């Protein structure tokens, strides 16, 4: 969530937080992140403007 909060309104692809934080970008790691981002979307903390994209909801986590 820190990456999203530091860049409000920016639409991220699943791989972007890995690159931003210097994490591994191998497929298993990306799949774990994809699953976790999906959970955050279902919880209402993130929005999904398109397939494979996520953005922080306005006013959440601020």
Buried (B, 14 or more C-beta within 10 A) or exposed (E): EEBBEEBEEEBBBBBBBBEBEEEEEEEEEBEEBBEEBBEBBEEEBBBBEEEEBBBBBEEBEE
